[in-house]
Amino acid sequence: MNSRLPIAPPTWHAELHLGFASRAGRSVLRENRHLGPLRVQKALYPEGEGVCQAILLHPPSGIAGGDQLHIAVTVDAAAQAQITTPGAGKWYRSGGTEASQHIKFNVAAGAALEWLPQESIVFDGAIARMDTRVQLAADSRYIGWDILCLGRAAAGERFENGHFDLFCRVDRAGQPIWLERGGFAGNDAMLHSPAGWAGATVCGTLLCSFPELPQQAAALLEACRAIAPVDAASHALTALPGILVARYLGDNSEAARQWFADIWKTLRPACIGRPAVLPRIWNT
């Protein structure tokens, strides 16, 4: 009898393709295709049939060196979709090969997409890349955020080795309204510089874009600036042409997510046209 266990593949290559459509006023998950350990179990409707919620699952619970994740989401005309995650993502120490996550969102005319993941924790020694691209129609709507934690602060770990690259682009009607590119190595001087991370370990960015934003930007900024992170971390909000941006820089991922959630509660009625309903999965 051969008792040897199967040899696990050295890396995971995973893909997830989701498509949302509006049918008789109900937003439905019309496409749900996956390859490898990346999937959505089923469509959820925590606030009625108008918004289809999908919880993105990655069963390995972490991304190791050489892993490649590709997520593609299309929201058809007039559909409304919300995507979140059940827990923090983890980027593990690499043995030398780069891990990557590539996200492509396409939001059609009159549609809305909310991208509300929990934080991503970058372990010391990780070598990784995050690439996010959002294509918006002239009258579509989008709210999304990302929170990045360098090192496992609870264990006293700092990001002293490895490398991390970031890229984010948002286009509306084929024209860029947000473009950000960054990269840093472990113990990079920018992690300690006042012009960079200023010694902080958690950084977050929230983006919100919808057609009526130029007319509502001043009032929304005033309301959102009245909200501060509970840990008194550095933060800022600004309205650029076509997009509102919120930034967090501190040392508490829970405080960052709570601040973003509080801002989202203010922005969502204006952007999506619905009151905020917190995803139940965040409480489990």
Secondary structure, 3 states (H helix, E strand, C coil): CCCCCCCCCCCCEEEEEEEEEEECCEEEEEEEEEECCCEECCCECCCCCCCEEEEEECCCCCECCCCEEEEEEEECCCCEEEEECCCCEEECCCCCCCEEEEEEEEECCCCEEEEECCCEEECCCCEEEEEEEEEECCCCEEEEEEEEEECCHHHCCCCCCCEEEEEEEEEECCEEEEEEEEEEECCCHHHCCCCCCCCCCEEEEEEEECCCHHHHHHHHHHHHHCCCCCCCCEEEEEEECCEEEEEEEECCHHHHHHHHHHHHHHHHHHHCCCCCCCCHHHHC
